[in-house]
Each structure stands twice: as structure tokens, then as C-alpha cells.
Amino acid sequence: MKKIMVVPVLFAAIVLGASFSPLRPASADPSNNSDIVGAWEVTAAAPYPPHLATFHGDGTVTFTNPTNVQQNASSAHGGTNDSVGMGNWNLVNVNGTKYIEGTFEELNAFADNHQPTDTLSVSFKLQVSADGNGFDGPASATLGGQTFPSHLTGARMAIDQAAINAL
């Protein structure tokens, strides 16, 4: 009786494991733009240009910049602190041209009293380079009812093989 149960259970485990593996690699085929998946150094047309972004295979994205870069002790409320930006992205095809479209938000708080202030919302439309190691495209940032044009340029972060080889 036990042998009869082992085969179906083993088969189910294999099927479920193959179907739901979180470690399944993204396609490296640049024609489908799933190669946006990964970690990127991003230059943003923003008050503090350097950012880091991670595009996840499930369609979510995180953006970050260093803590406290928007603080200004001489301004009212001492400026703001922003959170990690979190959002979603989609692959879209517009007349045969593929884009990554998405939006992320950052929560903001006043630096001195930690009270919430306006949420920053950034929307973007990016094209991945043919080699899959860069992206570029327009963006818009909305804060406090005002929308500002922006631009995002990304370079894929690489493994430092020389440092690893030195280990």
C-alpha cells in the first residue's frame, strides 16, 4: 500500500516544484524584453540622480537612493526622507516596438518630526538596449499635485569577477 502512494506523491512534488520554482531564470532573449529583470544602476533626472533599481520577474520593481539625501536643515521641516520605491512594470508592444512601462511610489516624511508628507509617484516608459545591458526612456514624477518631466537611464549591474577571482 505504501509503494502505491509514493509514485503519485513523488510525481506531484516534481510537477509542483517545476511549476512554482521561484528560482527559475528569466529569459535572456532580448526580443521579449524580460531581460529587464535584474539589478540596475540608474541615473534619474531628479534632485539626487543616482538610484538603484531591481526589476523582478513577477512584474514588481524596487527603486532606492541613499537615506537622507533630501534633508535640508535650513528649510522648513528640515526636508524629507523618502522610503524605498515600490511598484509594478509591464512589457507592452506599441506598433511593433517593445517597452517596459511602470509606476513606483515612495512614501515621504518630514525629517524633523517624522510626519507623513506627499507621496512621490514615478511613471516610466523604457526601452532595453539590444545587448540587454542598458535601458533608457522618459519618466514623469508627481509630488504634491505637481508633475515634473524626468528621464531614466540604466546600466545593468555586473558581477565583479576580478574580485571573486581574488577570493
Secondary structure by P-SEA (a helix, b strand, c coil): caaaaaaaaaaaaaaaaaaccccccccccccccccccccccccccccccbbbbbbccccbbbbbccccccccccccccccccccccbbbbbbbccccccccbbbbbbbbccccccccbbbbbbbbbbbccccccccccbbbbcccbbbbbbbbbbbbbcaaaaaaac
